[in-house]
Amino acid sequence: MITVRIPQDRIGVLIGKNGEIKSQIEKISGVKVEIDSVTGDVTIDESSSRDYEIPLRARDVVRAIGRGFSAEKAFRIFDTGVYLEILDLKDYTAKNSKRVKTVRARLIGTKGKTRKLIEELSEAYISIYGNTVSIIGDYVQMEIARESVMMILRGNQHGTVYKYLERKRKDIRLAMLDSV
């Protein structure tokens, strides 16, 4: 059994309209998903799976939905070579709540510009939810998105981060050509 706790306000997204999202997770992964809507505990029974990796991917899909991703974006984790990484902003701000708010605002940017540019140029998905930044992507996308986030956490100017992303865009294109 694998247990994950997600925020109360994300339980409805995880269940989906008429239970569609929960059913899709079960169908794709072959595991049984139980949701306690009072506590937010999600239990994944991996005993029916023949593959050890699939239940872990199902767990990460649940975690991704809990961290603010849409189900559509979270389902990308079922693809081979795609992963979820969750960074806790408190780990980078000495648990100073005022600094966490500032860093979160810098990561989002004016009208969401910074988050959107990191997503577009790294081709990874980014979600900023509560005190966390979550990234879904393959190895190259993840590396570029994570470094962009870390640059902002270190206090680099947005322009510097954008230039870094533009330079790394070539790496993504080369990685795509190598995989063909």
Protein Blocks (a to p, Z undefined) as FASTA:
>chain_A
ZZddddfklmmmmnogghlmmmmmmmmnopacdddfknopacddfklpcbfklmmmmmmm
mmmmmnopafklmmmmmpghiacddddfklmnoopaklmmmmmmmmnogghlmmmmmmmm
nopacddehjbccddddfklmmmmmmmmmmmmnopafklmmmmmmmmmmmmmmmmmmmZZ
